[in-house]
Structure formats: structure tokens, C-alpha cells
């Protein structure tokens, strides 16, 4: 199965830096991403493309603390 290469693309605060692996049960590509705050985070293609994950968690913390 072919997967779209996302390296170099930015999704809100996450920038895809490399391919990690294929999730065996869900059959989706998982990518290593670097958040704008500098933290490395692994995210699946589907979660990136659908906007379900926008940061490593720092965005939620900022919104909650105002």
C-alpha cells in the first residue's frame, strides 16, 4: 500500500520531519513531527490530515490557561 509523503509539511504547530512506521492494526502511516515548541511527537497521517492533532499538547495548555 502506498502512502503520501508528508515530510516537510506543516499542520498547525506540527512539522513532519520523518516517517516512523506503519501502525499494524489500523494500517496507517505514523510520522515523527516537531512541534513549534520543540517537542518531538508521533502522529498518524489521518489525525494530521483531519486536524485532530494540532500540537504536542502545548496548544491545549495555552488555551486552557488563557
The 8 nearest C-alpha neighbors of each residue, nearest first, counted from 0:
[[1, 2, 26, 27, 3, 28, 21, 23],
 [2, 0, 3, 4, 28, 27, 26, 21],
 [1, 3, 4, 0, 28, 27, 44, 5],
 [2, 4, 5, 1, 44, 28, 6, 0],
 [3, 5, 6, 2, 18, 7, 8, 17],
 [4, 6, 8, 3, 7, 15, 30, 44],
 [7, 5, 15, 16, 8, 17, 4, 18],
 [6, 8, 15, 16, 5, 14, 9, 17],
 [7, 9, 5, 6, 15, 14, 10, 16],
 [8, 10, 14, 13, 11, 15, 7, 12],
 [9, 11, 13, 12, 14, 53, 47, 8],
 [10, 12, 53, 13, 9, 54, 14, 50],
 [13, 11, 54, 35, 34, 53, 10, 14],
 [14, 12, 34, 10, 33, 54, 9, 32],
 [13, 15, 9, 32, 33, 8, 16, 7],
 [14, 16, 32, 6, 7, 8, 31, 17],
 [17, 15, 6, 32, 31, 7, 14, 33],
 [18, 16, 31, 6, 30, 15, 19, 32],
 [17, 19, 30, 31, 20, 29, 16, 6],
 [18, 20, 30, 29, 31, 17, 21, 41],
 [21, 19, 29, 28, 18, 22, 30, 27],
 [20, 22, 28, 27, 29, 23, 26, 19],
 [23, 21, 26, 27, 25, 24, 28, 20],
 [22, 24, 26, 25, 21, 27, 20, 28],
 [25, 23, 26, 22, 27, 21, 28, 20],
 [24, 26, 27, 22, 23, 21, 28, 43],
 [27, 25, 22, 23, 24, 21, 28, 0],
 [28, 26, 22, 21, 25, 43, 29, 44],
 [27, 29, 21, 43, 44, 20, 22, 30],
 [30, 28, 43, 20, 42, 19, 21, 44],
 [31, 29, 18, 19, 42, 41, 17, 43],
 [32, 30, 41, 17, 19, 16, 40, 15],
 [33, 31, 15, 40, 14, 16, 39, 13],
 [34, 32, 39, 14, 13, 38, 37, 40],
 [33, 35, 13, 37, 36, 38, 12, 54],
 [34, 36, 12, 37, 13, 33, 38, 14],
 [35, 37, 34, 38, 57, 33, 12, 55],
 [38, 36, 34, 35, 33, 39, 55, 40],
 [37, 39, 34, 33, 36, 40, 55, 35],
 [40, 38, 33, 32, 34, 37, 31, 41],
 [39, 41, 32, 31, 55, 33, 38, 42],
 [42, 40, 31, 30, 32, 29, 39, 43],
 [41, 43, 30, 29, 40, 44, 31, 46],
 [44, 42, 29, 46, 45, 28, 30, 47],
 [45, 43, 47, 46, 28, 48, 29, 27],
 [44, 46, 48, 47, 43, 49, 27, 28],
 [45, 47, 51, 49, 43, 44, 48, 52],
 [48, 46, 44, 50, 45, 49, 52, 51],
 [47, 49, 45, 50, 46, 44, 10, 51],
 [48, 50, 46, 51, 47, 45, 52, 44],
 [51, 49, 47, 52, 48, 46, 53, 10],
 [50, 52, 46, 49, 47, 53, 48, 45],
 [53, 51, 50, 47, 46, 54, 42, 55],
 [52, 54, 11, 12, 50, 10, 13, 51],
 [55, 53, 12, 56, 13, 34, 52, 58],
 [56, 54, 57, 40, 34, 38, 53, 58],
 [57, 55, 54, 58, 59, 60, 53, 52],
 [56, 58, 60, 59, 55, 61, 54, 36],
 [57, 59, 61, 60, 56, 54, 62, 55],
 [60, 58, 62, 61, 57, 56, 63, 54],
 [61, 59, 57, 63, 58, 62, 64, 56],
 [62, 60, 58, 64, 59, 63, 65, 57],
 [61, 63, 59, 65, 60, 64, 58, 57],
 [64, 62, 60, 65, 61, 59, 58, 57],
 [63, 65, 61, 62, 60, 59, 58, 57],
 [64, 62, 63, 61, 60, 59, 58, 57]]
